[in-house]
Amino acid sequence: MAAGMARAVWNYRGFVIGSVKREFQTRYRNSLLGAAWTVLNPLSMIIVYTVIFSQLMRARLPGVENNLAYSIYLCAGVLAWGFFAEVINRSQSVFLENANLIKKLSFPRICLPLIVVINAGINFAIILSIFMVFLLITDNFPGWVLLAVIPVLLIQIIFSIGFGIILGVLNVFFRDVGQFMGILLQFWFWFTPIVYPLTVLPERVKPFIDANPMAPLIAAYQGVFVYGLWPVWSTLLPPLLIAVALCVFAMRLFRKRSGEMVDEL
């Protein structure tokens, strides 16, 4: 099943690449700042949180005396979360937004979530590159441990794709899914240690954080960028298993409902 979908996507790689280029150009057409908005949106969020929480949280980061530590901690979490949230927000409506395309053209529908992930990945790469330059300038570059970001990012992408496809299919049949996810993502953000370190939470709250598959992924990013430490790989096993399970379920759901989706669009 997976091999067949991968082969179909590869055969339509020109369509995928062309759609990615067209969407990126369309997004910033007639915009004075263009792609700079990709950076300005998360940057404004980071500045607000830094101003509000920096004095409170800086003293709460264990084992860190660097004045920029909290800003780096915040950047690592916000950038990774932004990538995840963009994929989820756009995947849940990708089939609805492309209803005319689905009805008029014959192509593998699975290309659409892939286009979403690639576009979000390009935005993430732009922001991450600027973040890397900042770390180099401030002499906070983590060194070779930065390679640990690659497997962490792959797990996050697998998780996002699986979850996003499931939401996209369900949203075709139940339009409340999109509205519900907007609320859920807000709660999910605050139940993920992005703005605050895990150490500030009371013990009774920590089981909820432990059940959050994004928490160990965000912690891994922060460990790399703030402390220069390799992730504890065993903590990434649960989100990996969840990500794989979601992808398997997503592929089965997509194949089973893809014909019915056309009638519902």
Rosetta blueprint (number, residue, H / E / L):
1 M L
2 A H
3 A H
4 G H
5 M H
6 A H
7 R H
8 A H
9 V H
10 W H
11 N H
12 Y L
13 R H
14 G H
15 F H
16 V H
17 I H
18 G H
19 S H
20 V H
21 K H
22 R H
23 E H
24 F H
25 Q H
26 T H
27 R H
28 Y L
29 R L
30 N L
31 S L
32 L L
33 L L
34 G L
35 A L
36 A H
37 W H
38 T H
39 V H
40 L H
41 N H
42 P H
43 L H
44 S H
45 M H
46 I H
47 I H
48 V H
49 Y H
50 T H
51 V H
52 I H
53 F H
54 S H
55 Q H
56 L H
57 M H
58 R H
59 A L
60 R L
61 L L
62 P L
63 G L
64 V L
65 E L
66 N L
67 N L
68 L L
69 A H
70 Y H
71 S H
72 I H
73 Y H
74 L H
75 C H
76 A H
77 G H
78 V H
79 L H
80 A H
81 W H
82 G H
83 F H
84 F H
85 A H
86 E H
87 V H
88 I H
89 N H
90 R H
91 S H
92 Q L
93 S L
94 V H
95 F H
96 L H
97 E H
98 N L
99 A H
100 N H
101 L H
102 I H
103 K H
104 K H
105 L L
106 S L
107 F L
108 P L
109 R L
110 I L
111 C H
112 L H
113 P H
114 L H
115 I H
116 V H
117 V H
118 I H
119 N H
120 A H
121 G H
122 I H
123 N H
124 F H
125 A H
126 I H
127 I H
128 L H
129 S H
130 I H
131 F H
132 M H
133 V H
134 F H
135 L H
136 L H
137 I H
138 T L
139 D L
140 N L
141 F L
142 P L
143 G H
144 W H
145 V H
146 L H
147 L H
148 A H
149 V H
150 I H
151 P H
152 V H
153 L H
154 L H
155 I H
156 Q H
157 I H
158 I H
159 F H
160 S H
161 I H
162 G H
163 F H
164 G H
165 I H
166 I H
167 L H
168 G H
169 V H
170 L H
171 N H
172 V H
173 F H
174 F L
175 R L
176 D H
177 V H
178 G H
179 Q H
180 F H
181 M H
182 G H
183 I H
184 L H
185 L H
186 Q H
187 F H
188 W H
189 F H
190 W H
191 F L
192 T L
193 P L
194 I L
195 V L
196 Y L
197 P L
198 L H
199 T H
200 V H
201 L L
202 P L
203 E L
204 R L
205 V L
206 K H
207 P H
208 F H
209 I H
210 D H
211 A L
212 N L
213 P L
214 M H
215 A H
216 P H
217 L H
218 I H
219 A H
220 A H
221 Y H
222 Q H
223 G H
224 V H
225 F H
226 V H
227 Y H
228 G L
229 L L
230 W L
231 P L
232 V L
233 W H
234 S H
235 T H
236 L H
237 L H
238 P H
239 P H
240 L H
241 L H
242 I H
243 A H
244 V H
245 A H
246 L H
247 C H
248 V H
249 F H
250 A H
251 M H
252 R H
253 L H
254 F H
255 R H
256 K H
257 R H
258 S H
259 G H
260 E H
261 M H
262 V H
263 D H
264 E H
265 L L
